[in-house]
Amino acid sequence: MPGKLRLSVGQHSDKGRKESNQDFHGILVPEEPLLGLKGVAVALADGISTSNVSHIASESAVKGFLTDYYCTSESWSVRTSVHRVLAATNSWLEAQTRRSRFEFEYQKDKGYVCTFSAVVFKSTTAHIFSIGDTRVYRVAGQTLEQLTEDHRVVVSSTQSYLSRALGINQYVEIDYLALPVVAGDIFVLATDGVYEHVEPRAVVKAIGEASDDLDNAAVALVRQAYDQGSTDNLTIQIVRVDELPDGEASEVFGQALALPLPPLPEARDVFDGYRIVREVHASSRSHIYLATDLTNDALVILKLPSIDLRNDPDYLKRFMMEEWVARRINSPHVLKPCTLTRKRNFLYVVMEYVEGQTLTQWMIDNPAPDIEVVRGLVEQIAAGLGAFHRMEMLHQDLRPHNIMIDKAGTVKIIDFGSTKVAGVIEAVPGEDGREMLGTLQYTAPEYMLGEGGTPRSDLFSLGVITYQMLTGRLPYGVSHATARTKSQFRKLKYVPAPDDNRAIPVWVDGAIRRAVQPDPNKRYEVLSEFLFDLRHPNPKYLDTASAPLLERNPLLFWQGLSFLLTVAVLVLLARLYGGS
């Protein structure tokens, strides 16, 4: 089918001259939407000859990988998903060894141990993972390019041992490589029983002679390795990339083009099974309505695409992402989507109705809030952000208008149209997530510099909001919104939060100052560190006089440096002309 990832696969395994086959291999090609969101997974494991249970390890590793990888969140990157699956597999295998009869005569090379390699083909990238000495190659002209490294230590010409494998140790280190692929690329996975006895050129020749029958090529190569004297189990997999997706294959974005754009309703209109109560908000980004679901009389929020941006396909993709993101985050501090009980006839999203006010309105109503109240709100916002970050998502547009506080005081993050999702960016060629989508006053400098964001970027926005709740101001005034170069960001002057009207502890100000550092490397690494310092005096922030002038007042530092340089130039000129 055009526009989808299509592969041709050939594979074969044989016990060879051994009594049993301790290799195991497999491939899983899912249906959409998983094909677009998770890709195709190919895996190969090789049991070790010194263990009579390693065939169980091989089978468990491959079957577990092919099953569990597709159970991980679609929002996770391939690397995160595979590492978590293999870490769990490794822990189980290592535990089986300890619980078995080897517990009393424990030898790592006699337990539930195997080597493992896998390739996940997602969109236009091959994600390659390896542990041990099963190899992954790519056909390069008339030979093979080895893409993995053997984790084997050679002691002598007749003796060697594995330095890494699944099940050997409690923790496992996994090699990872991501390669762009094009149609026609051919990858080969093989155990040492094959690659040690068949020359690379012979592999390429066999694949070429087999044409479209890659299974026949795999059989021929296994037979050739056997004829060349291999005494090991023999397994090989051949994967050819026939077609790559065009970027619209996943369910995430396909809906945006499949559903018609809705008309803008009026109060009391019936719209697709909902009765419009009133318009809540309208902007250049969207039109938001309070409505009643006619099936159960529940109040809901309908969000319709902006009239101004309906011809922008990128905007429509982001619009549909909002509901997709919301369905994958489970947090009391993140707005929930409503369950759809009937077919949707237009492009819109339905979210829960929160009876309350935005943080923007709350700050207007509470111009001088108690610091403990602010801490509580910040901790709830951080809990919502943490739910995004655990799913490898960045909100990217955290601002007071996108934060709701309900009647019970519960904070909910809303509006996910700017959210960056690692797994989706991998699935769509050309989407790198570097575009600046947030509101300038709250946007981290790295976005304005075109560097892309990290969880520290959301932390910056939270720091600005914390400062604003306490002071009613922005930490850098309007200067931050107009800066566009690293030099301009370095010269930003942070305005200390405490003043004559607000008794804000200096150590709280120090925590906020660190959270809103223009350089992301100088911010907190994780949200929990920031929250801790908001409640516990950090000794580093108690003595502000000891901080370097560059950190306390960057503008004064650069002004002073410029003055000194000017004086130095004048002195040099005076000496030069005075001497002449």
N, C-alpha and C positions, 0 to 999 in steps of 0.2 A: 504493500500500500504506500503510495507516495507520501512524503512528509513524515515518515516514521523511521526509527532505527531498524535496519534489517541486517541480519548476520547469517552466514552459512557456516555450519559446524560439522566437523568430522572428529570422531574420537574412538579409541580402542584401547582395551586393557587385557593383559594376559598374565597368568602366573609364571610363565616361562618355565625354567628348570626347577623352580621351587615347589614345595608341596602345596602351598596355598598362596593366594594373592592378597597381600597386605596393602596394596594401593587402593584408592577410591577416588572417583572423579564424578563430576556432574555439571550440568548447565541448566539455568532456569530462565526462560523467556516469558515474562508475565504479560497479561493483557493490559490495555489501557484502563485506568490512568497510570498504573504503576510502571508501565514501560517508559512513559515519558518522564515520570518523576523519580524513578529509582534505577532504570536501565536494565541491562542484561548481565547476569552474574555467571562467571565460569570459575570452577574451583577444582583443585587437584591436591591430593594428600598422599604421602608415602610413609608407610609404617617402617619402623627400624627392625633390622633382622635379628637383633639380640633379644627382642621381646616377643612372647607368644600371644600378647593381647594388643599389640599395636594396630592390628587390623580394626579393632573396635575404635581405637582413637581416630584412625583415618576416616572410617565411615561416619563417626559422630561429628568430626570436624567439618566434613563436606556437607552432610545433611543439615547439621545445625546452622552452618553458614548460609546455605541456600534458603533455608526457612526463615531464620531469625533476621537476616538482613532486610527482608521485605516487610518485617514487622516493626522496624524502627521508623521513627517519624520521618515523613516526607520533607520536613523542614530542615532536617540535619544534612550536612554535607556527606558525601560518600565516605570520606576519610573518617569522620566521627562515627558514622554508623558501623563501618567495618571494624574499627578499633574496639568499639564497645562489644560487638558480637564476639570477636576473637578473644578479647580479654576474659569474657564470661566462659567461653569454651575452654580456654587455657586453665582457668581456675577449676572448672569441673574435672578436667582430665588429671590435673595435678592432685586434686582431692581423691579421685578414684585410686590413684597409685598409692597414696598414703593409707587409704582404708583397706587396701587389698592385702594379699599375703606378703607383698613386698614391704609392708610396714615394719616387719621385724628384721628383714634382710634388705634394707632399703638401698636399691641401686637405681639411679635415674635412667640408665639405659635399658632397664628391664620392665618398665612400667607402661602406662597408657601415653605413649609418646609418638608423635609423627611430625614430619615436615609438611609445609603447607604453602601453596601459592594460589592466588586468585586474581582475576581481572574483572573489573566492573566496567562495562561499556555504557556510558551515560552521555547522551547528547553527542558532542563531537570530541569527547575525551575518554581515554582509557586510563582507569585508575588501577594501578598494579600494586599488589601486596605480596610479601614473601617472608617466610620464616623457615630457615633450614637450607636444603640444597635441591628442592624441586625448582626447576628453572622456567622462566618466561622469556621467550624470544620474539623478535619481530623480523619478518623477512626484509632484507635489505639487499636489493639486487639479486645476485646469485649466491648469497650466503645469509647467515643469520646474525642478527645483532642481539647479544645477550643483555636483557634489561634488568636482571636480578643478580644479586651477589650471593655466592655460596657461603653459608655460615658453618663452615667445617674447618677444623684445625688439623693439619697434617703433622703427625708425629714422626713418621718414617715412611718409606716407600710402601710399606705393607700395613701401616696402622694410622688411623685418623679417628676423630670423634666430632660430633655435632656440638658447636658452641651455642646454637640456638635452635629450639624446636618447640612445638606446642606440647605442653604437659611436663616439661623438664623442671621449670621453676615456678614459683608462685606468681611472679610477674613476667610478662613477655614483652620483648621489644620487636616491633613489626616494621620492616622496611616498607616505604611508600614512595611511589613515583606516579606522577600524572603526565600523560602525553597526549597532545592533540592528534586526532586521527583523521584520515581522509578515506573516501570510498576506495576500495581496492587494497587497503592495508591488510596484512595477514599476520596473525599472532600464533605462536606455538607454545604450549605448556607441556613439559615432559619431565619424567622421573629419570634418575641417574641410570637406571637400567637401559634406557633408550639413548640418551644424549652422549653417554660415554662410549657407545659402540657404533654410532651412525654419524658420519661427517655432515657438517652444516650444508654443504653443497648437495649432498645426497637427499637431505630433507627437502630443500627447495625444488630439486628435480622431481621428486616423487609428488609433491603438491602440484607442480606444473603439469605433469603427465596425467594426473587424476582429473584435471579440469574441474567439473562441478561435483564430482563424487569424492568429497573430502574424507568420508568414512573409509573408502577404498584406499586412499593415501595413508590414513592412519594404520590400517591393517598391514599394508605393505611395509611401512617403516618399523612396526613392531616385529614383523617377520624378519626384516633385515637385521635388526639388532640381535635377535635370537641366533640367526645364522652367523653373525660375527662373534659369537661366543658369550653373549651376556648371560650371567648366572642369576640375575636379579629379576624381580617382577618388572613388567614392561607396560607403561602407560603413556599415551600421547594424546593431546587435544589440539586441533587445528581450527582457528576461527578467522573467517574472512569478513571484513566489513563491506557489505554490498550497497547500503544506502544509509545516509545520515538524516536526522530530522531537520526540518526547516525552521524550527523555532516556535511553531504554533501547535505542536503535537500534544502537549500536556493539557489535562483538564483545567489547569489553573487559568489559562488564558483563552482556551477555546470558547468558553461560554461568553466571553466578552464580545465575540464576533457573531455568535449564533443567535443571541436574543435581540429582538428589536428594541430601539430606544423608546422610553416611555414619554407620553405627554405630561406636562406639569398639571397636576390636579388642583382643584379648589376645595375649600372647606365644604364638608358634607357630600363631596363626590364619592362614589364607590369606585375604587381602583383595585382591580385584580383580587377581589375578595376582601378588601379592607375599606373601611369608611374613614375618610380623612376628617380629623378633628380640627387641626389648624397647622399652619406652617410654623415650624420652630425656629428655623435658621436658613438663610440663603446666602451663598457666597459664590465666588468664582470657581470654587472647587466642587460644590454639591448643593443640593436642595434637600432639606430635612423636614419631615412631617411627623406629627403625632397622629396615630391612626388607631382604629379599633378593628381587631380581627373578627370578622363576622361569624366565624365558626365557633368562637368561644368567648367573645366580648372582651378579650384581653387587650390592654393598651400596648402598643408596640411603636417603634420608631422605624419609619421608612426613609431610606437614603437613596436619592435618585441622582444620576449623573448630571454634572453641570451642563447647562445649555451652551455655554461659551466653549467648552472643550469636547463636545461630542464628535468632532471630526479628528480628534487626536487619538490614534490607536494606543499609544503608550499610556495615556491617561486612562483609557478604558481598561487596559490590562491591570493597572494599579487599583482601579476601582473594584474590580472583581477579586483582587487579592485580599481586600479587607475582610470579606466574609470567610475566605479560605483560611486566613490567619486566625481569625476569631474561633473557628471550629477546632483548631489544634492547640489552643491554649486553655488550660483549666485553672483559673485563679479567681478568687472572689474580688480581686482588684483589677480585673480586666473585663471590659464589656463583653457580654455573651450574645451570640447570634440566636435568633429564634428558630426552632425546628420547623421546617417547611412541611406542610401536610397536603399540599396540592401543587400542581404544575405551575411554574412561574412563566408568565407570558411576556414579561418585559425585563429589561436590565435594571435591577435595583437590588438592594440588600435590606434585610429585616433584622433589627437588633432589639434587645430588651430595652424597655423604657425605664429610665432611672429618674425617680421623682426627687429632685434636689436642685443643685446649682453648680455652675462651673467654678473652678478655682479662681478664675478671673473675678467673678462676682463675689466670691467669698472674701477675696482680698480687699475689694471695695467696701464690703460690709464690716471687715475686721482690719482696720488700718494699723492697729497696734496690738497684734495678738500675743498671747502668752507664749513664751519659748517652748514650753512643754507641749502645747497644742500643735505648734509647728513641727516639733519632733515627731509627734504621732502621725501627722499627715505625711511627712517625708518618709517615714518608715512604711506606710501603706503604699505610697507611690513606688518605693524601691522594691516592695514585694511584687508588685505588678511587673515592673521592669525585669526583675529576676526571672519571672515566668517566661518572658520573651527570650532572655539570654540563654536559659536552659534548653530552649528549642532552637538555638542558633539563629535567633531573629534579633534585629535591631529596630526599635520603634522609629527613630530618626526624626520625629516631629513632636517631641515632648514639650508642651507649653501649657500654661494655665488654662487656655481655652479647651484643650484636649484632655482635661482632667475633671471628672464629675465627683461631687460629694453628695451622697443621698441623705435622706432625712435622719437616718440612724448614724450618720457620721462616717460611713464607709466610703472610701475613695476608690474610684474606678477609672482606669485609663481607657480612653476612647479614641476613635479615628486611627485606623491602621493602614490608610492608603499610601503612606510613605514607608511602610515597613520593609526592611531588607531581609530576605529569607535565603540562607546559604544554599539549601538544597534546591531551591527554585532557580537561583542564579546559575547553578551548574546545569540545570535542565534546559536553559534557554540560551542558545548562542548569541553573543553580542550584549547580553545583559551583565554588566559588571558591578552594578550597585553603587557606582561612584557619583551619580548625579546628586545635586543638592536639592532636597525636596522639603526641608524644614523651614521654620520661621527664623529669620536672620538673628534676632535678638537672643534666641535660645540655641542656635546652631553651633556646634563645635567647630573651631577654626580649621580642622583637618578637612572638613567637607568643602569649605570655601577655597582651600588650596588644592582641591581635586584629588585628595589622597585616600578617600573612602573612610568608612567609620569602623569602630570597634565598640565593645561594651563601654569603654571609657568615654566614648562620644555621648552616649545616653547619660552617663554620669555627669558630664559637663552640663547638660541641660537641666538635670536635677539640681545641681549645685546653683545654677542661676536662679531657678525657681525658689530654692531654699532662701537664698539671699533676698530675693524680691519679697517673699512672705514676711521676712523679718524687718525689712527696711523700707519697702515700697519703692525701691530703686533697682537699677541694674548694676552689676558689679563694675562694669567698665563704661557706664553711660551709653551714649550712642556711638562711641568710637569703635566698639566691637563689630557693629553691624556694617561699618564702612570699610573695615580693614580687608585687604585682599592678598597681601604678601606676608611672608614670614617676618620680614623686617618690621612691617607695621604691627603685626601681632606681638612681636617682642617688646615693642614700645608702649603697649597698652598699660594704662595706669589703673591698678585695682584700688577702688575706694573702700577703705575699711568700713565694715558694717557698723561698729559702735560709733555713736555720736552723742551730742548733748541730750537728745531726746529719747535715746534707746539704750537701755542697759543690757547690752549683749556681751557675754563673756568673751574675753580676748581669745581663749582657746577654741570657742565655737567659730569665731571669725577665722581662725587659722585653719580649721577643718574645711570651711567653705572656700577659703582662698585656694587651698590645694585642689579641691574638686573642680574649680573653674580655671585652673592653669591653662594658658593657651597651648602649651606643649603637652600633648597627651602622655608622654613618658613621665611627666612630673605629677600627674594626677594619681589618685588611688587606683590600685589594680582592680579591686572588686568593690561592689556596693557596700558589702558588710563592713569594710574598713571605715568608710565614710560614716556610716550609721553609728559605729562604735565611738568614733571620735566626737560625734555630736553629743554623746551622753557622758563620755569619760574624758577628763582633761588630759590632753596629750602634752607631756612636758616640753616638747619641741615648740609648742605654740604659746607657752606661758611667758617666755622671755622674748618678745618681739624685737628688742634692741639687738639681740645677738644674730638676727637674720641678716644676710648680706643686703646691701642697699639695692642691688639689682632685683631682688625678690620683693623687698618692702616697697620700693618706689622706682619702677623701671624708668619712668619718664625723667625723674630727677637724676638717675644714674647716667642716662644718655646725654642729658643736658650738661651735666658736670663734665662728662668725658669730652663732649664737643668743645666746651669752654677751655679745658686743659690743652686740647689739641690746637685750638686757635692761638692760645698764649705761646705754645711751643713754636708754632710757625712764625709768629711775630718776633720771637726772640732770635730765631735762626736768621730771619730776614734782616733784623737789626745788626746782627754780627756780620752778615755777609756784606751789607752795604757800608757798615761802619768801618770794616777792614779795608774797603776799597778807597 
